[in-house]
Amino acid sequence: MKIENYQFKYRSRNKWFFVPNDKCERRGRRMLQFFSKRAVFPPYMYHFKKGGHVAALHAHLNNKLFFKIDIQNFYYSIARMRVTRALRQWGYPGAGHFSMWSCVKNPLPGPKHALPIGFVQSPLLASLVLMKSEVAEAIDRAIAKGVCISVYLDDFIGSHDDLDVLTEAYEDIRATCVAAGLIPNPGKLVAPSAAIMAFNCDLKHGSALVTPARVAKYWASPDRTPQSDAGFIHYEGRVASQNI
C-alpha cells in the first residue's frame, strides 16, 4: 500500500524539511494526544520540560567540567523499523501502519525510510526510540555515577567536577551512540572541558550567556522590530538569570 503523507519537501540550511499533508498532520496529533496521557519522559529530556534548552543549560551551572555530543542527522538516522518497534512497546494500536505514516523515503544516506524533519510527531517518536535504545542505558549509567545529563532532541550535554568520571561517561555515551547508529557529528563533539558552546550560548561554571556572535547576528538583522528586540533582550536575560 502506497502512503502519501507529505505535500512537498525542500532543503534549507543543508537540511531536508517535509511538509505533512492534512491526513498525516491529524494522525500525528492523535499520537501526541495518546502519549501525553501515557508516556513519562525521563527528567533529562528537556525538550519536554518547561524552560526547554535554557533549562537544559541551567542544569549544569554548578559543575566545573562539561562535554557535548550532537547527533548528526538525528531524525534521518532513525529507521521506520525502530519507530514501529517503539510504538509496539508502548502499546500503540496499528503500530506498523502508523510508523509508515510517520516516515518518509530518506533523502540522506542511512535507513531507507526514516523520520523526517517537519512532521509534528517526529520529536515524540525520536524520543520514544531513544528511550528504548542502548543510548538511554548509557545515559543512565552516567547519571548513576553522579554525572548531570541534559538531552534536547539531538544535543546531549554532560557535566561533573571530576575529569575521570566525566571522561568515562563521555566515552561510554559517544561509543554507544555509534553502536546504535546515532552517529555524533565529529565537528560538534566536545570532550570534557571547562567551557562549551551549546544552543548558541557559552556555558561554563556558574555562567550561561548568549554568544557574542549570536547577539551581533541578531542586532545586524534587517528584519528586527521593537517587539522582536524586546523578545531577544528578554531571552538574553533568561539565559543569564541563574548565573552565579
Backbone hydrogen bonds, N-H to C=O, Kabsch-Sander energy under -0.5 kcal/mol:
donor,donor_aa,acceptor,acceptor_aa,energy
5,N,3,I,-0.7
7,Q,19,V,-3.4
8,F,19,V,-0.8
10,Y,17,F,-2.3
12,S,15,K,-2.7
15,K,12,S,-1.7
17,F,10,Y,-3.1
18,F,117,I,-2.9
19,V,8,F,-2.8
21,N,5,N,-1.4
25,E,21,N,-2.5
26,R,22,D,-2.4
27,R,23,K,-2.0
28,G,24,C,-2.6
29,R,25,E,-2.4
30,R,26,R,-1.9
31,M,27,R,-1.8
32,L,28,G,-2.1
33,Q,29,R,-2.1
34,F,30,R,-2.3
35,F,31,M,-2.6
36,S,32,L,-1.8
37,K,33,Q,-0.7
37,K,34,F,-0.8
38,R,35,F,-0.8
39,A,35,F,-2.5
41,F,39,A,-0.6
45,M,42,P,-2.1
46,Y,44,Y,-1.2
46,Y,151,V,-2.5
47,H,151,V,-0.7
48,F,45,M,-1.0
49,K,46,Y,-1.3
52,G,49,K,-1.8
54,V,51,G,-1.3
55,A,51,G,-1.2
56,A,52,G,-1.7
57,L,53,H,-1.7
58,H,54,V,-2.4
59,A,55,A,-1.6
60,H,57,L,-1.9
61,L,58,H,-1.2
63,N,60,H,-2.0
65,L,160,H,-1.5
66,F,193,S,-2.8
67,F,158,G,-2.5
68,K,190,V,-2.2
69,I,156,F,-2.6
71,I,69,I,-0.5
71,I,154,D,-2.7
72,Q,183,I,-2.9
74,F,71,I,-0.7
77,S,73,N,-0.6
77,S,74,F,-1.4
78,I,75,Y,-1.9
79,A,77,S,-0.8
80,R,113,H,-1.8
82,R,79,A,-0.7
83,V,79,A,-1.5
84,T,80,R,-2.6
85,R,81,M,-2.4
86,A,82,R,-2.3
87,L,83,V,-2.5
88,R,84,T,-2.4
89,Q,85,R,-2.3
90,W,86,A,-1.4
91,G,88,R,-1.5
92,Y,87,L,-2.9
95,A,92,Y,-0.8
98,F,94,G,-2.7
99,S,95,A,-1.8
100,M,96,G,-1.2
101,W,97,H,-1.3
102,S,98,F,-0.8
103,C,99,S,-0.6
103,C,100,M,-0.6
104,V,114,A,-2.7
106,N,112,K,-2.8
114,A,104,V,-2.3
115,L,75,Y,-0.9
115,L,78,I,-1.3
117,I,16,W,-0.5
119,F,116,P,-0.7
122,S,119,F,-1.4
125,L,121,Q,-2.7
126,A,122,S,-2.7
127,S,123,P,-1.8
128,L,124,L,-2.3
129,V,125,L,-2.3
130,L,126,A,-2.4
131,M,127,S,-2.5
132,K,128,L,-1.1
133,S,130,L,-1.6
136,A,130,L,-0.7
137,E,133,S,-0.9
138,A,134,E,-2.0
139,I,135,V,-2.4
140,D,136,A,-2.3
141,R,137,E,-2.0
142,A,138,A,-2.0
143,I,139,I,-2.6
144,A,140,D,-2.3
145,K,141,R,-0.8
145,K,142,A,-0.9
146,G,143,I,-2.0
147,V,142,A,-2.2
148,C,159,S,-2.5
149,I,147,V,-0.5
150,S,157,I,-2.5
151,V,44,Y,-3.5
152,Y,155,D,-2.7
154,D,152,Y,-0.7
155,D,152,Y,-1.9
156,F,69,I,-3.2
156,F,154,D,-0.6
157,I,150,S,-2.6
158,G,67,F,-1.8
159,S,148,C,-2.0
160,H,65,L,-1.6
163,L,161,D,-0.6
166,L,162,D,-2.3
167,T,163,L,-2.7
168,E,164,D,-2.2
169,A,165,V,-1.9
170,Y,166,L,-2.7
171,E,167,T,-2.7
172,D,168,E,-2.1
173,I,169,A,-2.7
174,R,170,Y,-2.6
175,A,171,E,-2.4
176,T,172,D,-2.2
177,C,173,I,-2.3
178,V,174,R,-1.9
179,A,175,A,-2.3
180,A,176,T,-1.9
181,G,178,V,-1.5
182,L,177,C,-2.8
183,I,181,G,-0.8
185,N,70,D,-3.9
188,K,185,N,-1.8
189,L,185,N,-0.7
190,V,68,K,-2.4
193,S,66,F,-2.2
196,I,203,L,-2.2
198,A,201,C,-2.6
201,C,198,A,-1.2
202,D,209,L,-3.4
203,L,196,I,-3.1
204,K,207,S,-2.5
205,H,194,A,-0.6
206,G,61,L,-2.4
207,S,204,K,-2.3
209,L,202,D,-2.1
211,T,200,N,-2.3
215,V,211,T,-2.2
216,A,212,P,-2.8
217,K,213,A,-2.2
218,Y,214,R,-2.1
219,W,215,V,-2.3
220,A,216,A,-1.4
221,S,218,Y,-1.7
224,R,221,S,-0.8
229,D,225,T,-2.7
230,A,226,P,-2.1
231,G,227,Q,-2.2
232,F,228,S,-2.5
233,I,229,D,-2.4
234,H,230,A,-2.2
235,Y,231,G,-2.3
236,E,232,F,-2.5
237,G,233,I,-1.9
238,R,234,H,-2.2
239,V,235,Y,-2.4
240,A,236,E,-1.9
241,S,237,G,-0.7
241,S,238,R,-0.8
243,N,240,A,-1.6
244,I,206,G,-2.4
